[in-house]
């Protein structure tokens, strides 16, 4: 039996965990791809769980149990009730939103169309124009006073339908076609875009540039940071 540290305590996985997750998935009639979508992971991760090559983190484990109609305890140790197809209620599939590069954002915001893009499961209530971006670079990797940080590799969801407020984290679409991810500070006449890391220069704008559409600000609404990105800092 192996142990992983979750939520302040150790979670035990016995040697039959890979068999149980495969058994549960087969019992309720889900493919690996379908289960992956419900759990918010990629299909190869499900294959790794069933092959005994990996174990899920806490939040993923909870989503797996919910999607399979069973409990975390049964999945990890075999104790409790196994999935029963006659009582199985399918979990609603997580909505998928575009996972795009900064260069794709203007096109997506303008007409909602892209020739190619990946998808990412989204837990937040967002509009049809919402999109996700994987953070690159370290300008937002340091923590704010509230403990918020965006290390490279984290996934941030943005929603053009949401209103921007002072001190929001935003993607700014500049007049020259460039995009930048910053925290916005606004007063009656001016707007400043600031990186969390103060070594990076602040961008100063006039409120008129926002009002006339020369610069578009899109607020961040959801942040996902892989645990290894936090523990490795």
Buried (B, 14 or more C-beta within 10 A) or exposed (E): EEEBEBEEEEBEBEEBBBEBBBBBBEBBEBEBEBBBBBBBBBBEBBBBBBEBEBBBBBBBBBBBBBBBBBBBBBBBBEEEEBBEEEEBEEBEEBBEBBBBEBEBBBBBBEEEEEEEBEEBBBEBEBEEBBBBBBBEEBBBBBEEEEEBBBBEBBBBBBBBEBEBEEEBBBBBBBEEEEBBBBBBBBEEEEBBBBBBEEEBEEBEBEBEBBEEEBBBBBBBBBBBBEEEBEEEE
